[in-house]
Amino acid sequence: SQKTGQTAASSYKIMTEAIISQEDIDRVLAFFKQNNAAGTTAKTGDTAYTQYKIVTAQLSSKTALNKGLTYLKAQSVSPSYTTKTNTLYKISINEQFTGNDAAAAASSKLKQLYGWTSSIVKIKNGPQIMKTNYNLSLRDMVQKQMTVSPQTDGAAYVSLTYINTATSTVTADVLNIRSTPAVSPTNVIGQFKKGDKVKIIGQTNGWAKINLGWRNASSDEVVQYVDPNNFSRDSKYYFQFLKLSQTAGLSVTEVNQKVLASKGILTGKAKAFIDAANKYGINELYLISHALLETGNGTSDLANGLTYNGKTVYNMYGIGAYDSNPNYYGAKYAYEQGWFTPEAAIIGGAKFIGSSYIHNTAYNQDTLYKMRWSATATHQYATDIGWAYKQVNRMYSLYSLLDGYTLYFDVPEYQ
């Protein structure tokens, strides 16, 4: 045989247009296969179009939803929507503001920062403040107090320069004991001599901190408690200026449950305190606070009963319990007053406090401050410079249990 160089027929390859649907691809392949022309598919690398779904932000009203649905349908778009229920919250600010102006400013700040609308609720009447002029300069007052040996159990300080820390002994001939870790002519409270032993409980900036127990207070320490400007009106320690001649109107059940529970001999004695307050015109919260402090929360020997002249006597306020022998003198006073039950001591002691201090026309000591700090440095309830300061912790916590009361303050003024 020999090739002529001529062809009998030509071969062809069929390419379709780009097809999008998989259904169309399958139908075309089946058609060619039926005609003995099976083929293959290949991606072109091009895309025809991308589909989108529109999801709006949450709409807060039914009116806005209906307007949106109407518009989309007019554009031949079939919309759908889901309903969500949002929980609404109310925020209560627990912080208490003194004065409407301060509360209004805080409310305005919330509106500015977060767009929140808030309301202001008065929780109790604001304090009524009066002034008592002591007709003394503060310096004169402190000098008067220094003449009667005010006491404190605060820490004391000596210079470490003159202490042999290995043996805890004083190396100087005379070493000043100071109420604060600083050299000042008004903070010297005593002296050590060479060879004296010093019990160091801490160190600070070259000073040894020591504990002398009860000791004479310095004039620097006294002025800290005497100067009323050291106590902010927003501070709980302002309660030392609270007038004690008005009752708080407490219930027996509430006091027993919230205040006197697990308080030793004073547990369940609310009625006695409230009866005493009403009988003698004394704030019952003060009486309770005073008794809790003097009895060590109802645990002291005087509170739980001591025997004097064959009788068990009780003393709930430490009346007559002189520092030299408090149990003996406190029991002696209780015996002389006939305080043979805890209730008698509570009520009888309230009479003493009322007549001797709060309602005494000669002294008019109707605040804790006045009871501790007399302008004449006489007829003062305690020698502890922190006595009034310590009392207010309990009084403040007791008042925090109450609503709807008015606070009356009497604040001293110095020239």
Buried (B, 14 or more C-beta within 10 A) or exposed (E): EEEEEEEEEEEEEEEEEEBEEEEEEEEBBEEEEEEEEEBEEEEEEEEEEEEEEEEEEEEEEEEEBEEBBEEBEEEEEEBEEEEEEEEEEEEEEEEEBEEEEEBEEBBEEBEEEEEEEBEEEEEEEEBEEEEBEBEBEBEBBBBBBBEEEBBBEBBBBBBBEBBEEEEBBBEBEEBBBBBBBEEEEBBBBBBBEEEBEBEBEEBEEEBBBBEBEEBBBBBBBBBBBBBBEEBEEEEBBBBBBBBBBBBBEBEBEEBBEBBBEEBBBBEBBBBBBBBBBEEBBBBBBBBBBBBBBBBEBBEBBBBBBBEBEEBBBBBBBBBBBEEEEBBBBBBBBBBEBEBBBBBBBBBBBBBBBBEBBBBBEEBBBBBBBBBBBBBEBEBBBBBBBBBBBBBBBBBBBBBEEEEEEEBBBBBBEBE
